[in-house]
């Protein structure tokens, strides 16, 4: 009788552990897709899309706000796609993205069809690439303001050993 109770309890505990493990994997897979998609402007940057990503990452981690006027969230699980890996989600006033491990701007540019930038952002970027989204993927007027949404990949001394991959909104002046 005692053994039967023990076996039932052990079986129940094992089932519960498996369900929790599966739920964590599902959440990690969902976060993986969500954060990479956001960095690749899927959907294009708007305040609504940025808020959705912000809410998702806030549920996982607290930000480090000590660099570049940005918030960097170290998430508990590694995310990856297309051979690129990250554990950090990046937010700035006009961008949302991830910090890819390594100096990978050239590789990101080749994979995602980005072209060299003509500015080094006042010396903050040693290598940068971008591609504006086509007109039909730009946000409706009023959802982001006048400007362009682009996918960017940048590396520089401010983020040693990392490359920013982000969806960025740049206002027209």
TIRO-2110 file (N, C-alpha, C; in Angstrom, 1 decimal):
// TIRO-2110
0.8, -1.2, 0.0, N, 1, A
0.0, 0.0, 0.0, CA, 1, A
0.9, 1.3, 0.0, C, 1, A
1.9, 1.3, 0.8, N, 2, A
2.8, 2.4, 0.9, CA, 2, A
3.5, 2.6, -0.4, C, 2, A
4.0, 1.5, -1.0, N, 3, A
4.7, 1.6, -2.3, CA, 3, A
3.8, 2.2, -3.4, C, 3, A
2.5, 1.8, -3.4, N, 4, A
1.6, 2.3, -4.4, CA, 4, A
1.4, 3.8, -4.3, C, 4, A
1.3, 4.3, -3.0, N, 5, A
1.1, 5.8, -2.8, CA, 5, A
2.4, 6.5, -3.3, C, 5, A
3.6, 5.9, -2.9, N, 6, A
4.8, 6.5, -3.3, CA, 6, A
4.9, 6.5, -4.9, C, 6, A
4.6, 5.5, -5.5, N, 7, A
4.7, 5.4, -7.0, CA, 7, A
3.7, 6.4, -7.6, C, 7, A
2.5, 6.6, -7.1, N, 8, A
1.6, 7.6, -7.6, CA, 8, A
2.1, 9.0, -7.4, C, 8, A
2.6, 9.2, -6.3, N, 9, A
3.2, 10.6, -6.0, CA, 9, A
4.4, 10.9, -6.9, C, 9, A
5.2, 9.9, -7.1, N, 10, A
6.4, 10.0, -8.0, CA, 10, A
6.0, 10.3, -9.4, C, 10, A
5.0, 9.5, -9.9, N, 11, A
4.5, 9.6, -11.2, CA, 11, A
3.8, 11.0, -11.4, C, 11, A
3.1, 11.5, -10.4, N, 12, A
2.4, 12.8, -10.5, CA, 12, A
3.5, 13.9, -10.6, C, 12, A
4.5, 13.8, -9.7, N, 13, A
5.6, 14.7, -9.7, CA, 13, A
6.4, 14.8, -11.0, C, 13, A
6.6, 13.6, -11.6, N, 14, A
7.3, 13.5, -12.9, CA, 14, A
6.4, 14.2, -14.0, C, 14, A
5.2, 13.9, -14.0, N, 15, A
4.3, 14.5, -15.0, CA, 15, A
4.2, 16.1, -14.9, C, 15, A
4.2, 16.5, -13.6, N, 16, A
4.2, 18.0, -13.4, CA, 16, A
5.5, 18.6, -13.8, C, 16, A
6.6, 18.0, -13.5, N, 17, A
7.9, 18.5, -14.0, CA, 17, A
8.0, 18.5, -15.5, C, 17, A
7.5, 17.5, -16.2, N, 18, A
7.5, 17.5, -17.6, CA, 18, A
6.6, 18.6, -18.2, C, 18, A
5.5, 18.8, -17.6, N, 19, A
4.6, 19.9, -18.1, CA, 19, A
5.3, 21.3, -17.9, C, 19, A
5.9, 21.5, -16.8, N, 20, A
6.6, 22.8, -16.5, CA, 20, A
7.7, 22.9, -17.5, C, 20, A
8.5, 21.9, -17.8, N, 21, A
9.6, 21.9, -18.7, CA, 21, A
9.1, 22.2, -20.1, C, 21, A
8.0, 21.6, -20.5, N, 22, A
7.4, 21.9, -21.8, CA, 22, A
6.9, 23.3, -21.9, C, 22, A
6.3, 23.8, -20.9, N, 23, A
5.8, 25.2, -20.9, CA, 23, A
7.0, 26.2, -21.0, C, 23, A
8.1, 25.9, -20.2, N, 24, A
9.3, 26.8, -20.3, CA, 24, A
9.8, 26.7, -21.7, C, 24, A
9.9, 25.6, -22.4, N, 25, A
10.4, 25.5, -23.7, CA, 25, A
9.5, 26.2, -24.7, C, 25, A
8.2, 26.2, -24.5, N, 26, A
7.3, 26.9, -25.4, CA, 26, A
7.5, 28.4, -25.2, C, 26, A
7.6, 28.8, -23.9, N, 27, A
7.8, 30.3, -23.7, CA, 27, A
9.1, 30.7, -24.3, C, 27, A
10.2, 29.9, -24.2, N, 28, A
11.5, 30.3, -24.7, CA, 28, A
11.4, 30.3, -26.2, C, 28, A
10.7, 29.4, -26.9, N, 29, A
10.6, 29.4, -28.3, CA, 29, A
9.8, 30.6, -28.8, C, 29, A
8.8, 30.9, -28.0, N, 30, A
8.0, 32.1, -28.3, CA, 30, A
8.8, 33.4, -28.2, C, 30, A
9.6, 33.5, -27.1, N, 31, A
10.4, 34.7, -26.9, CA, 31, A
11.5, 34.7, -28.0, C, 31, A
12.0, 33.6, -28.4, N, 32, A
13.0, 33.5, -29.4, CA, 32, A
12.5, 34.1, -30.7, C, 32, A
11.3, 33.7, -31.1, N, 33, A
10.7, 34.2, -32.4, CA, 33, A
10.4, 35.6, -32.2, C, 33, A
9.8, 36.0, -31.1, N, 34, A
9.3, 37.4, -30.9, CA, 34, A
10.5, 38.4, -30.9, C, 34, A
11.6, 38.1, -30.2, N, 35, A
12.7, 39.0, -30.1, CA, 35, A
13.5, 39.1, -31.4, C, 35, A
13.7, 38.0, -32.1, N, 36, A
14.4, 38.1, -33.4, CA, 36, A
13.5, 38.8, -34.4, C, 36, A
12.2, 38.4, -34.4, N, 37, A
11.2, 39.1, -35.4, CA, 37, A
11.2, 40.6, -35.2, C, 37, A
11.2, 41.0, -33.9, N, 38, A
11.2, 42.5, -33.6, CA, 38, A
12.5, 43.1, -34.2, C, 38, A
13.6, 42.5, -34.0, N, 39, A
14.9, 43.0, -34.5, CA, 39, A
14.9, 43.1, -36.0, C, 39, A
14.1, 42.2, -36.7, N, 40, A
14.1, 42.2, -38.1, CA, 40, A
12.9, 42.9, -38.7, C, 40, A
12.3, 43.8, -37.8, N, 41, A
11.1, 44.6, -38.2, CA, 41, A
9.9, 43.8, -38.6, C, 41, A
9.7, 42.7, -37.9, N, 42, A
8.5, 41.9, -38.1, CA, 42, A
7.7, 41.9, -36.9, C, 42, A
6.7, 42.8, -36.7, N, 43, A
6.2, 43.8, -37.6, CA, 43, A
7.1, 45.0, -37.5, C, 43, A
6.9, 45.9, -38.5, N, 44, A
7.7, 47.2, -38.5, CA, 44, A
7.5, 47.9, -37.2, C, 44, A
8.5, 48.7, -36.9, N, 45, A
8.6, 49.5, -35.6, CA, 45, A
7.4, 50.5, -35.5, C, 45, A
6.6, 50.4, -34.5, N, 46, A
5.6, 51.4, -34.1, CA, 46, A
5.7, 51.4, -32.6, C, 46, A
5.0, 52.3, -32.0, N, 47, A
5.0, 52.4, -30.5, CA, 47, A
4.2, 51.1, -30.0, C, 47, A
3.2, 50.7, -30.7, N, 48, A
2.5, 49.5, -30.3, CA, 48, A
3.3, 48.2, -30.4, C, 48, A
4.1, 48.0, -31.5, N, 49, A
4.9, 46.8, -31.6, CA, 49, A
6.1, 46.9, -30.5, C, 49, A
6.6, 48.1, -30.3, N, 50, A
7.7, 48.2, -29.3, CA, 50, A
7.2, 47.9, -27.9, C, 50, A
6.0, 48.4, -27.6, N, 51, A
5.4, 48.1, -26.3, CA, 51, A
5.1, 46.7, -26.1, C, 51, A
4.7, 45.9, -27.1, N, 52, A
4.4, 44.5, -27.0, CA, 52, A
5.7, 43.8, -26.7, C, 52, A
6.8, 44.1, -27.3, N, 53, A
8.1, 43.5, -27.1, CA, 53, A
8.6, 43.9, -25.7, C, 53, A
8.5, 45.1, -25.4, N, 54, A
8.9, 45.6, -24.0, CA, 54, A
8.2, 44.8, -22.9, C, 54, A
6.9, 44.6, -23.1, N, 55, A
6.1, 43.9, -22.1, CA, 55, A
6.6, 42.4, -22.0, C, 55, A
6.9, 41.8, -23.1, N, 56, A
7.4, 40.4, -23.1, CA, 56, A
8.7, 40.3, -22.4, C, 56, A
9.7, 41.2, -22.7, N, 57, A
11.0, 41.2, -22.0, CA, 57, A
10.9, 41.6, -20.6, C, 57, A
10.1, 42.5, -20.2, N, 58, A
9.9, 42.9, -18.8, CA, 58, A
9.5, 41.7, -17.9, C, 58, A
8.7, 40.8, -18.5, N, 59, A
8.3, 39.6, -17.8, CA, 59, A
9.4, 38.6, -17.5, C, 59, A
10.5, 38.8, -18.3, N, 60, A
11.7, 37.8, -18.2, CA, 60, A
12.9, 38.4, -17.4, C, 60, A
13.1, 39.7, -17.4, N, 61, A
14.3, 40.3, -16.8, CA, 61, A
14.1, 41.7, -16.5, C, 61, A
15.1, 42.3, -15.8, N, 62, A
15.1, 43.7, -15.5, CA, 62, A
16.3, 44.3, -16.3, C, 62, A
16.1, 45.6, -16.7, N, 63, A
17.1, 46.2, -17.6, CA, 63, A
18.4, 46.7, -16.9, C, 63, A
19.4, 46.7, -17.7, N, 64, A
20.7, 47.4, -17.4, CA, 64, A
20.6, 48.7, -18.2, C, 64, A
20.5, 49.8, -17.6, N, 65, A
20.4, 51.1, -18.3, CA, 65, A
21.6, 51.9, -18.2, C, 65, A
22.8, 51.3, -18.0, N, 66, A
24.0, 52.0, -17.8, CA, 66, A
24.8, 52.3, -19.1, C, 66, A
24.3, 51.9, -20.3, N, 67, A
25.1, 52.1, -21.5, CA, 67, A
24.3, 52.7, -22.6, C, 67, A
24.8, 53.6, -23.3, N, 68, A
24.3, 54.2, -24.6, CA, 68, A
22.9, 54.8, -24.4, C, 68, A
22.5, 55.1, -23.3, N, 69, A
21.1, 55.6, -23.1, CA, 69, A
20.1, 54.6, -23.5, C, 69, A
20.4, 53.4, -23.4, N, 70, A
19.5, 52.3, -23.8, CA, 70, A
19.2, 51.4, -22.6, C, 70, A
18.2, 50.6, -22.8, N, 71, A
18.0, 49.5, -21.8, CA, 71, A
18.3, 48.2, -22.4, C, 71, A
19.2, 47.4, -21.7, N, 72, A
19.6, 46.1, -22.2, CA, 72, A
19.1, 45.1, -21.2, C, 72, A
18.3, 44.1, -21.7, N, 73, A
17.8, 43.1, -20.8, CA, 73, A
18.5, 41.8, -21.1, C, 73, A
19.1, 41.2, -20.0, N, 74, A
19.8, 39.9, -20.1, CA, 74, A
18.7, 38.9, -19.8, C, 74, A
18.3, 38.1, -20.8, N, 75, A
17.2, 37.2, -20.7, CA, 75, A
17.8, 35.8, -20.2, C, 75, A
17.0, 35.0, -19.5, N, 76, A
17.5, 33.8, -18.9, CA, 76, A
17.8, 32.6, -19.9, C, 76, A
17.3, 32.7, -21.1, N, 77, A
17.7, 31.6, -22.1, CA, 77, A
18.3, 32.2, -23.3, C, 77, A
19.2, 31.5, -23.9, N, 78, A
19.8, 31.9, -25.2, CA, 78, A
18.7, 31.8, -26.3, C, 78, A
18.7, 32.8, -27.2, N, 79, A
17.9, 32.7, -28.3, CA, 79, A
18.8, 32.7, -29.5, C, 79, A
18.3, 32.1, -30.6, N, 80, A
19.1, 32.1, -31.8, CA, 80, A
18.3, 31.9, -33.1, C, 80, A
18.9, 32.3, -34.2, N, 81, A
18.3, 32.1, -35.5, CA, 81, A
19.4, 32.3, -36.5, C, 81, A
19.3, 31.5, -37.6, N, 82, A
20.2, 31.7, -38.7, CA, 82, A
21.7, 31.7, -38.3, C, 82, A
22.0, 31.0, -37.3, N, 83, A
23.4, 30.9, -36.8, CA, 83, A
23.8, 32.1, -35.9, C, 83, A
22.9, 33.0, -35.6, N, 84, A
23.2, 34.1, -34.7, CA, 84, A
22.6, 33.8, -33.3, C, 84, A
23.4, 34.1, -32.2, N, 85, A
22.9, 33.8, -30.9, CA, 85, A
22.9, 35.1, -30.0, C, 85, A
22.0, 35.1, -29.1, N, 86, A
21.9, 36.3, -28.2, CA, 86, A
21.3, 35.9, -26.9, C, 86, A
21.6, 36.6, -25.8, N, 87, A
20.9, 36.5, -24.5, CA, 87, A
20.5, 37.9, -24.1, C, 87, A
20.5, 38.9, -25.0, N, 88, A
20.3, 40.3, -24.6, CA, 88, A
19.3, 41.0, -25.6, C, 88, A
18.3, 41.6, -25.0, N, 89, A
17.3, 42.4, -25.8, CA, 89, A
17.6, 43.8, -25.6, C, 89, A
17.6, 44.7, -26.6, N, 90, A
18.0, 46.1, -26.6, CA, 90, A
16.8, 47.0, -26.9, C, 90, A
16.6, 48.0, -26.0, N, 91, A
15.6, 49.1, -26.3, CA, 91, A
16.3, 50.4, -26.2, C, 91, A
16.0, 51.3, -27.2, N, 92, A
16.4, 52.7, -27.1, CA, 92, A
15.1, 53.5, -27.5, C, 92, A
15.2, 54.8, -27.5, N, 93, A
14.0, 55.6, -27.7, CA, 93, A
13.4, 55.3, -29.1, C, 93, A
14.2, 54.9, -30.0, N, 94, A
13.6, 54.7, -31.4, CA, 94, A
14.0, 53.3, -32.0, C, 94, A
14.4, 52.4, -31.2, N, 95, A
14.8, 51.1, -31.7, CA, 95, A
14.5, 50.0, -30.7, C, 95, A
14.3, 48.8, -31.3, N, 96, A
14.2, 47.6, -30.5, CA, 96, A
15.0, 46.5, -31.2, C, 96, A
15.8, 45.7, -30.5, N, 97, A
16.5, 44.7, -31.1, CA, 97, A
17.2, 43.7, -30.2, C, 97, A
18.2, 43.1, -30.6, N, 98, A
19.0, 42.1, -29.8, CA, 98, A
20.5, 42.5, -30.0, C, 98, A
21.3, 42.0, -29.0, N, 99, A
22.7, 42.1, -29.1, CA, 99, A
23.2, 40.7, -29.5, C, 99, A
23.7, 40.6, -30.7, N, 100, A
24.2, 39.3, -31.2, CA, 100, A
25.6, 39.1, -30.6, C, 100, A
25.9, 37.9, -30.2, N, 101, A
27.2, 37.5, -29.7, CA, 101, A
28.3, 37.7, -30.9, C, 101, A
29.4, 38.3, -30.6, N, 102, A
30.5, 38.5, -31.5, CA, 102, A
30.3, 39.7, -32.4, C, 102, A
31.4, 40.0, -33.1, N, 103, A
31.5, 41.1, -34.1, CA, 103, A
30.9, 40.5, -35.4, C, 103, A
29.6, 40.6, -35.6, N, 104, A
29.0, 39.9, -36.7, CA, 104, A
28.2, 40.8, -37.7, C, 104, A
28.6, 42.1, -37.7, N, 105, A
27.9, 43.0, -38.6, CA, 105, A
27.9, 42.6, -40.1, C, 105, A
29.1, 42.2, -40.5, N, 106, A
29.3, 41.7, -41.9, CA, 106, A
28.3, 40.5, -42.2, C, 106, A
28.3, 39.6, -41.3, N, 107, A
27.5, 38.4, -41.5, CA, 107, A
26.0, 38.7, -41.5, C, 107, A
25.6, 39.6, -40.5, N, 108, A
24.2, 40.0, -40.5, CA, 108, A
23.8, 40.7, -41.8, C, 108, A
24.7, 41.6, -42.2, N, 109, A
24.4, 42.3, -43.5, CA, 109, A
24.2, 41.4, -44.7, C, 109, A
25.1, 40.4, -44.8, N, 110, A
25.0, 39.4, -45.9, CA, 110, A
23.7, 38.6, -45.8, C, 110, A
23.3, 38.2, -44.6, N, 111, A
22.2, 37.4, -44.4, CA, 111, A
20.9, 38.1, -44.6, C, 111, A
20.8, 39.4, -44.2, N, 112, A
19.5, 40.1, -44.2, CA, 112, A
19.5, 41.2, -45.3, C, 112, A
20.5, 41.2, -46.2, N, 113, A
20.5, 42.2, -47.3, CA, 113, A
20.6, 43.6, -46.9, C, 113, A
21.5, 43.9, -45.9, N, 114, A
21.8, 45.2, -45.5, CA, 114, A
22.9, 45.9, -46.2, C, 114, A
22.9, 47.2, -46.4, N, 115, A
23.9, 47.9, -47.1, CA, 115, A
24.7, 48.8, -46.2, C, 115, A
26.0, 49.1, -46.5, N, 116, A
26.8, 49.9, -45.6, CA, 116, A
26.2, 51.2, -45.4, C, 116, A
26.3, 51.7, -44.1, N, 117, A
25.8, 53.0, -43.7, CA, 117, A
26.8, 54.1, -44.1, C, 117, A
26.4, 55.3, -44.4, N, 118, A
27.3, 56.3, -44.8, CA, 118, A
27.8, 57.1, -43.6, C, 118, A
27.2, 56.9, -42.4, N, 119, A
27.6, 57.6, -41.2, CA, 119, A
28.1, 56.6, -40.2, C, 119, A
29.0, 57.1, -39.3, N, 120, A
29.4, 56.2, -38.2, CA, 120, A
28.8, 56.6, -36.9, C, 120, A
27.6, 57.3, -37.0, N, 121, A
26.9, 57.8, -35.9, CA, 121, A
27.8, 58.5, -34.9, C, 121, A
28.5, 59.5, -35.4, N, 122, A
29.4, 60.3, -34.6, CA, 122, A
30.4, 59.5, -33.8, C, 122, A
30.9, 58.5, -34.5, N, 123, A
32.0, 57.7, -33.9, CA, 123, A
31.5, 56.5, -33.0, C, 123, A
30.2, 56.3, -32.8, N, 124, A
29.8, 55.3, -31.9, CA, 124, A
29.8, 53.9, -32.6, C, 124, A
29.8, 53.9, -33.9, N, 125, A
29.8, 52.7, -34.7, CA, 125, A
31.1, 52.5, -35.5, C, 125, A
31.7, 51.4, -35.4, N, 126, A
32.9, 51.2, -36.3, CA, 126, A
32.5, 50.5, -37.6, C, 126, A
31.4, 49.9, -37.6, N, 127, A
30.8, 49.2, -38.8, CA, 127, A
29.3, 49.2, -38.7, C, 127, A
28.7, 49.7, -39.7, N, 128, A
27.2, 49.7, -39.6, CA, 128, A
26.6, 49.4, -41.0, C, 128, A
25.5, 48.7, -41.0, N, 129, A
24.7, 48.4, -42.2, CA, 129, A
23.2, 48.7, -41.9, C, 129, A
22.5, 49.0, -42.9, N, 130, A
21.0, 49.2, -42.8, CA, 130, A
20.3, 48.9, -44.1, C, 130, A
19.0, 48.8, -43.9, N, 131, A
18.1, 48.7, -45.1, CA, 131, A
16.8, 49.2, -44.6, C, 131, A
16.3, 50.2, -45.3, N, 132, A
15.0, 50.8, -45.0, CA, 132, A
13.9, 49.7, -45.5, C, 132, A
12.9, 49.6, -44.8, N, 133, A
11.8, 48.8, -45.2, CA, 133, A
11.1, 49.4, -46.5, C, 133, A
10.5, 48.5, -47.3, N, 134, A
9.8, 49.1, -48.5, CA, 134, A
8.6, 50.0, -48.0, C, 134, A
8.2, 50.8, -48.9, N, 135, A
7.1, 51.8, -48.6, CA, 135, A
5.9, 51.1, -48.0, C, 135, A
5.5, 50.0, -48.6, N, 136, A
4.3, 49.3, -48.1, CA, 136, A
4.4, 48.7, -46.7, C, 136, A
5.7, 48.6, -46.2, N, 137, A
5.9, 48.1, -44.8, CA, 137, A
6.2, 49.2, -43.8, C, 137, A
6.3, 50.4, -44.3, N, 138, A
6.5, 51.6, -43.4, CA, 138, A
5.2, 51.8, -42.6, C, 138, A
5.3, 52.2, -41.4, N, 139, A
4.1, 52.5, -40.6, CA, 139, A
3.2, 53.5, -41.2, C, 139, A
1.9, 53.4, -40.9, N, 140, A
1.0, 54.4, -41.4, CA, 140, A
1.4, 55.8, -40.7, C, 140, A
1.2, 56.9, -41.5, N, 141, A
1.4, 58.2, -40.9, CA, 141, A
0.7, 58.3, -39.5, C, 141, A
1.4, 58.9, -38.5, N, 142, A
0.7, 59.0, -37.2, CA, 142, A
1.1, 57.9, -36.3, C, 142, A
1.4, 56.7, -36.8, N, 143, A
1.8, 55.6, -35.9, CA, 143, A
3.2, 55.7, -35.4, C, 143, A
4.1, 56.3, -36.2, N, 144, A
5.5, 56.4, -35.8, CA, 144, A
6.0, 57.9, -36.0, C, 144, A
5.2, 58.7, -36.8, N, 145, A
5.7, 60.0, -37.1, CA, 145, A
6.4, 60.0, -38.4, C, 145, A
6.8, 61.2, -38.9, N, 146, A
7.4, 61.2, -40.2, CA, 146, A
8.8, 60.7, -40.1, C, 146, A
9.2, 59.7, -40.9, N, 147, A
10.5, 59.1, -40.9, CA, 147, A
10.5, 57.8, -41.6, C, 147, A
11.5, 57.0, -41.4, N, 148, A
11.7, 55.7, -42.0, CA, 148, A
12.0, 54.6, -41.0, C, 148, A
11.5, 53.4, -41.2, N, 149, A
11.9, 52.3, -40.4, CA, 149, A
12.9, 51.4, -41.1, C, 149, A
14.0, 51.1, -40.5, N, 150, A
15.0, 50.3, -41.1, CA, 150, A
15.5, 49.2, -40.2, C, 150, A
16.0, 48.1, -40.8, N, 151, A
16.8, 47.1, -40.1, CA, 151, A
18.2, 47.5, -40.1, C, 151, A
18.8, 47.5, -38.9, N, 152, A
20.2, 47.9, -38.8, CA, 152, A
21.1, 46.8, -38.1, C, 152, A
22.3, 46.8, -38.5, N, 153, A
23.3, 45.9, -37.8, CA, 153, A
24.5, 46.8, -37.6, C, 153, A
24.9, 47.0, -36.3, N, 154, A
26.1, 47.9, -36.0, CA, 154, A
26.9, 47.2, -34.9, C, 154, A
28.2, 47.5, -35.1, N, 155, A
29.2, 47.1, -34.0, CA, 155, A
30.1, 48.2, -33.8, C, 155, A
30.6, 48.3, -32.6, N, 156, A
31.5, 49.4, -32.2, CA, 156, A
32.1, 49.1, -30.8, C, 156, A
32.9, 50.1, -30.4, N, 157, A
33.6, 49.9, -29.1, CA, 157, A
32.7, 50.0, -27.9, C, 157, A
31.5, 50.6, -28.1, N, 158, A
30.6, 50.8, -26.9, CA, 158, A
30.0, 49.5, -26.5, C, 158, A
30.0, 48.5, -27.4, N, 159, A
29.4, 47.2, -27.1, CA, 159, A
30.5, 46.1, -27.5, C, 159, A
31.6, 46.0, -26.8, N, 160, A
32.6, 45.1, -27.1, CA, 160, A
32.1, 43.6, -27.2, C, 160, A
32.5, 43.0, -28.3, N, 161, A
32.1, 41.5, -28.4, CA, 161, A
30.6, 41.3, -28.8, C, 161, A
29.9, 42.4, -29.1, N, 162, A
28.5, 42.3, -29.5, CA, 162, A
28.2, 43.1, -30.8, C, 162, A
27.1, 42.7, -31.4, N, 163, A
26.7, 43.4, -32.6, CA, 163, A
25.2, 43.7, -32.4, C, 163, A
24.8, 44.9, -32.6, N, 164, A
23.4, 45.3, -32.5, CA, 164, A
22.7, 44.9, -33.8, C, 164, A
21.6, 44.2, -33.6, N, 165, A
20.7, 43.9, -34.7, CA, 165, A
19.3, 44.5, -34.3, C, 165, A
18.8, 45.5, -35.0, N, 166, A
17.6, 46.2, -34.5, CA, 166, A
16.7, 46.7, -35.6, C, 166, A
15.5, 46.9, -35.2, N, 167, A
14.5, 47.6, -36.0, CA, 167, A
14.5, 49.0, -35.5, C, 167, A
14.8, 50.0, -36.4, N, 168, A
15.1, 51.4, -35.9, CA, 168, A
14.2, 52.3, -36.7, C, 168, A
13.6, 53.3, -36.0, N, 169, A
12.8, 54.3, -36.6, CA, 169, A
13.7, 55.6, -36.6, C, 169, A
13.9, 56.2, -37.7, N, 170, A
14.7, 57.4, -37.8, CA, 170, A
13.8, 58.5, -38.4, C, 170, A
13.6, 59.6, -37.6, N, 171, A
12.7, 60.7, -38.0, CA, 171, A
13.3, 61.5, -39.1, C, 171, A
12.4, 62.0, -40.0, N, 172, A
12.8, 63.0, -41.0, CA, 172, A
12.9, 64.3, -40.3, C, 172, A
13.9, 65.1, -40.6, N, 173, A
14.1, 66.4, -40.0, CA, 173, A
14.0, 67.4, -41.1, C, 173, A
END
